[in-house]
Each structure stands twice: as C-alpha cells, then as structure tokens.
Amino acid sequence: MLPRLVLEPTMSRGGVFDGAWWPRSNRVLAELPDLVTALGAHLGRIIRVGLDTSAWDGVPRSVVVNGLLIRVNWLTSSHATISVTRGFQDHFLLLVVPPRTDPEKASTAMAGASATGNHTPAAELLTS
C-alpha cells in the first residue's frame, strides 16, 4: 500500500519541513517499510530514521527494508516529526500527521508542511 506522503516539490530545503507523512497506524513496523521505500524512490538510499518513541508502538533499533538495514534512532523531543537520513549527514524532516486525524485537517497540515519555504511549527500545522 502506498504511504500517504507529500514532499516539498522543489526539495530546496529552505523550510522547516521537507514534507509530511500520514501513517495509517501507530505500528512502526507496519508503516516504516513503505515510507522508506517511497522516500528511497525520491531521495535515494535511506540509512537512518529518527522518531519519537512515545508516538509509536514497538519501536525497534533497526528494520530491514528491501534487504537493507535501516537504523532507527529513538528520540523523545521531536513529537509529530520524523527525521530521515540519506548518506552520512543529509537529513530530511517530515511532519507526521497522527493516524486518526480528520482527513481535511490532515490534508491542510500536509499542504503546509510541504509548501516551499514553510516555517510553521508542527503543533500549529496540526491544529489549523
């Protein structure tokens, strides 16, 4: 199943977020492989993700996606975000829309996070 993912179209990296992801559940092992596969098609090989463990069920230290080991960093201060690392130091930051968010609110939040030059904080995007 394709992930609900929107990336900033120019990939200029000039805003707070490089896009947004709306997972269908809080089960990281069910959601993460599809996200990594989709991002890999747009960004190249993903080697690491960082996410807030309090927002997810059963967060592992790593996951294998398409035969490649992806390291998972456990963060506690980045609620509603996921960082994705390509290469050694090339980081992308995505807004994570909670799974049970109203579709209209989710769409608005995702559009804001994927707008070129976005500077709206996650909490504000998710309450708009």
C-alpha positions, 0 to 999 in steps of 0.5 A: 500500500502506498504511504500517504506522503507529500514532499516539498516539490522543489526539495530546496530545503529552505523550510522547516519541513521537507514534507509530511507523512500520514501513517495509517497506524501507530505500528512502526513496523507496519508503516516504516517499510513503505515510507522508506521505500517511497522516500528511497524512490525520491531521495535515494538510499535511506540509512537512518530514521529518527522518531519519537518513541512515545508516538509509536508502538514497538519501536525497534533499533533497526528494520530491514527494508528491501534487504537493507538495514535501516537504523532507527534512532529513538528520540523523545523531543521531536513529537509529530516529526520524523527525521530521515537520513540519506548518506552520512549527514543529509537529513530530511524532516517530515511532519507526521500527521497522527493516524486518526486525524480528520482527513481535511485537517490532515490534508491542510497540515500536509499542504503546509508542511510541504509548501516551499519555504514553510516555517510553521511549527508542527503543533500549529500545522496540526491544529489549523 
